[in-house]
Amino acid sequence: MRERTAAKKLTIASLLTAVAVVGSLFSFPILGSRCAPVQHMVNLLCAVFLGPGYGLATAFAASFLRNLLGLGTPLAFPGSMVGALVCGLTYAKTHNLGATCVGEVFGTGILGGLAAWPIATLILGQTAAVYAYMGPFLVSTVGGSIIAGVVLFALKRSGGLGVMQTLVRR
């Protein structure tokens, strides 16, 4: 039974990774970073359906593939991964969709923005203030969080969220 659940989770994580990579085609540049709101939507979906570990792995895989394909920058790693971890942990502890959306925005926009600074300065050679990436990351994560929030709240209201979560865990 555990193997079946793991296979389902891995399949869903793979599909969400693909959605994040393809969704990065709809990104836009702001101050040296490529803002990809679909990644943040995926972070929230992973948090609710799969948990923080799968969310973190999905964010890493999507960032890695985006960089390999030239669709992202190394700044994708701290932006998506920190947000995925924070919103995944938030949902695991609270099971509150609103708090999870706020966790994604805080994790990506604030913590991920701060974590991007060493990568930008040491790896990319950009000169920027420590807080320079918080603004672009906040723009990206707020957009993705709103999209995911609308989808998740609609699923919750219709009863579909609980059904989908149960199907993933079986």
N, C-alpha and C positions, 0 to 999 in steps of 0.2 A: 504494500500500500504506500509506503514512503517513497519508493522508487517512482510510482505513478505520479505522486504529488510533486516530486522533484522534477520529473520530466515536464509536467504541465507548467511549473514555474519557470523552468529554463526556456520552454517554448514561448511563453508570454514575454519573458525578459528579452528574448531574441527579436520578437516582433516589435516590441517597444523600442529596442535599439535601432531597428531599421526605420521606424517612424521618426525617431530623433535625427537620424542621419539624413533621410530624405527631406524631413522638415527643415533642415539647416539650409536648404536651397532658398528658403524664405527668410533669410537673415539680412541684417543691415549693419553697416559699419558705424561705430561711434567711438571716437578717440582711440583708435588702434585695436579695438576689439570687434569681433563679429557677434552681434546680438542675435541669438536664436531662441525666440520665445517657445518654439515647439519643444525644445529640450526641457524646459521648466514644466511644461504640461506633462511630459513623460515622467519627470521626477515625481510629480504628485500622483500620477496613476500607479507608478511602481510602489510608492509609499503605501498607498491604500490597498493594492491588490497583492503585493509581493513582500513588502517589508524592507527595512533599511539596508540589509546586506545585498539583496538583489538590486535595489535602487542604486546603491553605490557602484556595483559591478556594471549595471546598465549605463550609468553616466560615464564611467571610465571607458567602456567599449565604444560608446557613441563618440566620445571626445577623441579617442584614438583613431577611429575610422574617419571622422571628419578631418582630422589632421592629415591622415594618409591620402585622402582624396582631395585635399586642398580646399576644403569647405570650412575650415576653422583655423584657429591659431592655438598655440599652447595655452593661452588664457582660458580655453574651454575646460581644461582639467579642473582648476580650482573653482571656477564658476559653477560648473554643473555638479561636481562631486561633493563639494561642501553642502550645497543646497539639497542634494539628494539625501545625504546622510542626516542632516538636521530635520528635514520634513519627514523622513522615514522614522526617525526616533520619536518625533513629536506624535505622529499617528500611532505608533506602537504603544506609547504611554497614555495618550488621551482618547484615541478613537474619535477625535473631534475634527471635522473637515475644515472648519474655519481656522482653527489653531494650526492645522497642517499647512494650509495655504500661507499663513503668516510665517510659519517655520521655513517654508521654501523661500519666501521673500527675504527674510532675515539671513538665512544660511547663504543664499547666493549673493544677494545685494550687499550685505554688510560684511559677513565673514569671508565669502568668496572674493569680494572686491578687495578686501585687505590682503588675502592670500595671493592674489594675482600680482601684487606689486613686486615681490622678489623675482617672480618669473619674468615680468616685463623688464625689470632693470638688469637682472643678471643674465638671462637667456636671450631676450629680444633686444637688449641694449637701449631700451627706451628710457628717457628721463621723465619721471613723473613723480608727483607727490604720493605719499602712502595711500591716501584716500581717492586717488584719481579714477580708479576703476569702479568705485561704488556707484556712481551715477549711471554709467552705461549698463552695469549689471542689474541695477534696480529697474531700469527701463525694460530690459529684456525679461526679467523674472516676474514683474508685475503683469505684463501682458500674458505670459504663459500661465501664470497662476489664475488669472481671471478666466481664461478659456477652460482650464481644468476644473476650476471651482464651479463654473456653470454646468459642465458635464457631470461632475460628481454629485452636486446638489440635486440635479434633475434625476439622476439614477437613484439617489437616496429617497427622494420623494415618491418615485414610482415603485420602489421596492426592489428595483433591479440591482442595486448595489449589494445588498445582502445576498441575493441569489448568486451574483457573480463571484463574490468573495467565498461563498460556500463551495462553488464549483472548483475554484482554484485549490482549495484546501483538501478536497477529496481525492 
